[in-house]
Amino acid sequence: MELRRLRADEGLAYRAVRLRALETDPGAYGQTLDEARADPEQTWLDLATAVADEWGPRAMFVVDRGDGDLAGTLYAAIRRSDPYSCQLGAMWVDPDLRATGWADALMETALAWAAGNGAPFVTLWHRLGNERAGRFYERHGFQQSGVLDDPGEAMELYRAL
């Protein structure tokens, strides 16, 4: 297994892991399984192309089992607007790899990428009630900003770099 950046030709592999994440942990994301399934194939192909560009403002880090099966993801996007920062999202690791260090490796890689791109801090949205994820983010130095999403189901967390 290896941790690396999603490649431009892996849009459908990313789709498979995203659908698995939404099926396994349906309450953890702002997207439903049915919504993701309804996305046209081109959406997934375009995303992979966009995040694979080494010089682009977005990246998708993945855990690759080595057989074409992706087992974890973490998306990162540099926001060039005020305030300049990095937004993280789509964090997920297959259940059989939880508590094995792969989630930590994904986060450390994304944080290093954000810092390397000059972001002074990172933000992410944490679904309220997902205590395991909350402990994970806290362990990585994230704090609550106090900002809730519109339906009040998720809170923004931030961490200085």
Secondary structure as UniProt FT lines:
FT   STRAND          2..5
FT   TURN            8..9
FT   HELIX           11..24
FT   HELIX           26..28
FT   HELIX           33..38
FT   HELIX           41..52
FT   TURN            54..55
FT   STRAND          58..64
FT   STRAND          70..79
FT   STRAND          85..93
FT   HELIX           95..97
FT   TURN            98..101
FT   HELIX           102..116
FT   TURN            117..118
FT   STRAND          121..127
FT   TURN            128..129
FT   HELIX           131..139
FT   TURN            140..141
FT   STRAND          143..148
FT   TURN            150..151
FT   STRAND          154..160
//
